[in-house]
Amino acid sequence: MLVLLAAASAGAAVPTWLTATGVTALRGTVDVPATGTQVAPAVLGAAVVLLATAAAVALVGPVGRWLVAAVTVLSGAVVVGATAAVLADPHGAAVPVVTQETGVGRVVGDVGVTAWPWVSVAVGIAVVVAAGWLVRASRTWQGPSRRHESPGAGGGPVDERGAWDALSRGDDPT
């Protein structure tokens, strides 16, 4: 589920979020599309963190899962917060992109907002809900097993016969 939410977070950040109009000396008035990764790069960063939490949740014990859940909540909050900042001031979010495209730091007219920022907010909320589910569901999960670890502290078999005997006992001599 965390991998899917990470993909959804990143996927919602890639399309065009805003469409602004700028002015250039050579081309006159131009429409400038701004993607979510341009106006809210933190959303993509949160998606990468979510991907890491998906890997970490399988490797940690019960206490570590609380930490993973906390990081997951923070990632969801970053997605919602960064997107909300763009929705609160689309004009201000579009100015750097228009400046980069046109060389003039001025947006002409209104800034159009697509549905993708709202999708990003929904995904961020789903991430926070998933963190709550993770805490609740992980109570019944078992911790990582130690069955593949050698019983001795670095003392492995010396010869080939000893290695085969260790394998027969279920120990991994490597």
Kinemage of the C-alpha trace (Angstrom):
@kinemage 1
@onewidth
@group {chain A} dominant
@subgroup {mainchain}
@vectorlist {calphas} color= white
{ca met a 1} P 0.000 0.000 0.000
{ca leu a 2} L 2.838 2.415 0.808
{ca val a 3} L 4.462 1.728 -2.558
{ca leu a 4} L 1.179 2.506 -4.333
{ca leu a 5} L 0.760 5.712 -2.323
{ca ala a 6} L 4.338 6.714 -3.150
{ca ala a 7} L 3.616 6.144 -6.834
{ca ala a 8} L 0.345 8.074 -6.563
{ca ser a 9} L 2.102 10.995 -4.838
{ca ala a 10} L 4.778 11.152 -7.510
{ca gly a 11} L 2.249 10.584 -10.278
{ca ala a 12} L 0.063 13.460 -9.083
{ca ala a 13} L 3.057 15.809 -9.077
{ca val a 14} L 4.154 15.178 -12.663
{ca pro a 15} L 1.226 16.643 -14.686
{ca thr a 16} L 0.479 20.323 -15.176
{ca trp a 17} L -0.954 21.952 -12.050
{ca leu a 18} L -1.033 25.581 -13.141
{ca thr a 19} L -1.260 27.460 -16.402
{ca ala a 20} L -0.057 31.040 -16.357
{ca thr a 21} L 0.496 33.688 -18.989
{ca gly a 22} L 3.755 35.572 -19.283
{ca val a 23} L 5.234 38.142 -21.611
{ca thr a 24} L 8.522 37.955 -23.499
{ca ala a 25} L 10.269 40.557 -25.622
{ca leu a 26} L 10.580 38.244 -28.613
{ca arg a 27} L 7.459 36.075 -28.509
{ca gly a 28} L 4.970 38.423 -26.870
{ca thr a 29} L 2.357 36.748 -24.697
{ca val a 30} L 2.984 33.050 -23.979
{ca asp a 31} L 1.154 30.415 -21.968
{ca val a 32} L 3.397 28.752 -19.416
{ca pro a 33} L 2.373 25.392 -17.950
{ca ala a 34} L 3.729 24.603 -14.485
{ca thr a 35} L 3.934 21.019 -13.258
{ca gly a 36} L 3.573 19.958 -9.658
{ca thr a 37} L 7.264 19.136 -9.493
{ca gln a 38} L 8.046 22.736 -10.448
{ca val a 39} L 5.695 24.511 -8.053
{ca ala a 40} L 5.744 21.970 -5.186
{ca pro a 41} L 8.956 19.904 -5.393
{ca ala a 42} L 8.443 18.721 -1.817
{ca val a 43} L 5.650 16.431 -3.047
{ca leu a 44} L 8.120 14.403 -5.099
{ca gly a 45} L 10.530 14.319 -2.147
{ca ala a 46} L 7.755 13.014 0.096
{ca ala a 47} L 7.024 10.298 -2.478
{ca val a 48} L 10.642 9.134 -2.285
{ca val a 49} L 10.440 9.075 1.521
{ca leu a 50} L 7.240 7.019 1.280
{ca leu a 51} L 9.034 4.540 -0.931
{ca ala a 52} L 11.734 4.224 1.725
{ca thr a 53} L 9.134 3.684 4.451
{ca ala a 54} L 7.608 0.892 2.387
{ca ala a 55} L 10.957 -0.886 2.419
{ca ala a 56} L 11.641 -0.091 6.058
{ca val a 57} L 8.341 -1.400 7.393
{ca ala a 58} L 9.284 -4.939 6.360
{ca leu a 59} L 12.670 -4.761 8.045
{ca val a 60} L 11.937 -3.294 11.463
{ca gly a 61} L 10.363 -4.664 14.600
{ca pro a 62} L 7.325 -3.390 16.471
{ca val a 63} L 9.022 -0.278 17.876
{ca gly a 64} L 10.535 0.581 14.495
{ca arg a 65} L 7.079 0.405 12.923
{ca trp a 66} L 5.982 3.287 15.156
{ca leu a 67} L 8.868 5.322 13.764
{ca val a 68} L 7.968 4.311 10.211
{ca ala a 69} L 4.348 5.304 10.863
{ca ala a 70} L 5.490 8.689 12.196
{ca val a 71} L 7.621 9.289 9.094
{ca thr a 72} L 4.667 8.227 6.949
{ca val a 73} L 2.411 10.767 8.681
{ca leu a 74} L 5.024 13.470 8.148
{ca ser a 75} L 5.284 12.539 4.459
{ca gly a 76} L 1.524 12.822 4.064
{ca ala a 77} L 1.585 16.163 5.867
{ca val a 78} L 4.316 17.409 3.504
{ca val a 79} L 2.244 16.396 0.473
{ca val a 80} L -0.854 18.150 1.825
{ca gly a 81} L 1.063 21.200 3.050
{ca ala a 82} L 3.064 21.781 -0.114
{ca thr a 83} L -0.012 21.350 -2.269
{ca ala a 84} L -2.126 23.582 -0.036
{ca ala a 85} L 0.499 26.322 -0.342
{ca val a 86} L 0.174 26.195 -4.125
{ca leu a 87} L -3.624 26.207 -3.945
{ca ala a 88} L -3.592 29.123 -1.488
{ca asp a 89} L -1.437 31.279 -3.793
{ca pro a 90} L -1.326 29.917 -7.348
{ca his a 91} L -0.144 33.274 -8.686
{ca gly a 92} L 2.863 33.318 -6.342
{ca ala a 93} L 3.639 29.680 -7.133
{ca ala a 94} L 3.568 30.370 -10.886
{ca val a 95} L 5.868 33.418 -10.858
{ca pro a 96} L 9.190 31.478 -10.602
{ca val a 97} L 8.164 29.146 -13.432
{ca val a 98} L 7.068 32.051 -15.645
{ca thr a 99} L 10.300 33.887 -14.824
{ca gln a 100} L 12.364 30.862 -15.797
{ca glu a 101} L 10.456 30.415 -19.059
{ca thr a 102} L 10.188 34.035 -20.165
{ca gly a 103} L 12.939 35.859 -18.318
{ca val a 104} L 10.352 38.312 -17.014
{ca gly a 105} L 9.139 37.914 -13.437
{ca arg a 106} L 5.566 38.888 -14.131
{ca val a 107} L 2.401 36.866 -14.617
{ca val a 108} L -0.211 38.443 -16.864
{ca gly a 109} L -3.834 37.696 -15.988
{ca asp a 110} L -5.234 34.896 -13.892
{ca val a 111} L -3.516 31.597 -13.190
{ca gly a 112} L -5.474 28.491 -14.152
{ca val a 113} L -5.482 25.605 -11.667
{ca thr a 114} L -6.055 22.034 -12.870
{ca ala a 115} L -7.519 19.162 -10.841
{ca trp a 116} L -4.093 17.608 -10.123
{ca pro a 117} L -3.350 19.628 -6.976
{ca trp a 118} L -6.629 18.387 -5.524
{ca val a 119} L -5.642 14.828 -6.405
{ca ser a 120} L -2.369 15.447 -4.587
{ca val a 121} L -4.233 16.653 -1.479
{ca ala a 122} L -6.402 13.525 -1.562
{ca val a 123} L -3.317 11.305 -1.857
{ca gly a 124} L -1.668 13.136 1.051
{ca ile a 125} L -4.724 12.533 3.216
{ca ala a 126} L -4.717 8.868 2.157
{ca val a 127} L -1.070 8.632 3.254
{ca val a 128} L -1.957 9.911 6.732
{ca val a 129} L -4.839 7.417 6.936
{ca ala a 130} L -2.486 4.644 5.782
{ca ala a 131} L -0.114 5.501 8.624
{ca gly a 132} L -2.964 5.004 11.080
{ca trp a 133} L -3.790 1.689 9.443
{ca leu a 134} L -0.114 0.715 9.639
{ca val a 135} L -0.050 1.302 13.398
{ca arg a 136} L -3.248 -0.658 13.914
{ca ala a 137} L -2.477 -3.570 11.584
{ca ser a 138} L 1.176 -3.970 12.546
{ca arg a 139} L 0.291 -4.967 16.111
{ca thr a 140} L -0.337 -8.504 14.878
{ca trp a 141} L 2.723 -8.734 12.624
{ca gln a 142} L 5.729 -10.703 13.732
{ca gly a 143} L 9.162 -9.119 13.894
{ca pro a 144} L 12.050 -10.006 11.619
{ca ser a 145} L 13.277 -13.561 12.084
{ca arg a 146} L 16.805 -14.627 12.920
{ca arg a 147} L 16.687 -18.077 11.323
{ca his a 148} L 19.339 -17.261 8.730
{ca glu a 149} L 21.839 -15.806 11.144
{ca ser a 150} L 24.677 -18.016 12.366
{ca pro a 151} L 24.525 -18.959 16.057
{ca gly a 152} L 28.206 -18.200 16.689
{ca ala a 153} L 29.878 -14.816 16.553
{ca gly a 154} L 31.832 -15.159 13.319
{ca gly a 155} L 33.045 -18.713 14.012
{ca gly a 156} L 32.255 -20.648 10.860
{ca pro a 157} L 33.371 -24.089 9.672
{ca val a 158} L 36.974 -24.327 8.592
{ca asp a 159} L 36.814 -27.063 5.936
{ca glu a 160} L 34.372 -28.271 3.278
{ca arg a 161} L 33.047 -31.131 5.399
{ca gly a 162} L 32.293 -28.728 8.245
{ca ala a 163} L 30.447 -26.458 5.804
{ca trp a 164} L 28.259 -29.370 4.621
{ca asp a 165} L 27.568 -30.380 8.206
{ca ala a 166} L 26.522 -26.823 9.040
{ca leu a 167} L 24.157 -26.794 6.052
{ca ser a 168} L 22.681 -30.120 7.205
{ca arg a 169} L 21.965 -28.576 10.627
{ca gly a 170} L 20.215 -25.656 8.957
{ca asp a 171} L 23.007 -23.143 9.588
{ca asp a 172} L 24.356 -20.947 6.842
{ca pro a 173} L 28.188 -21.160 6.944
{ca thr a 174} L 28.560 -18.058 4.794
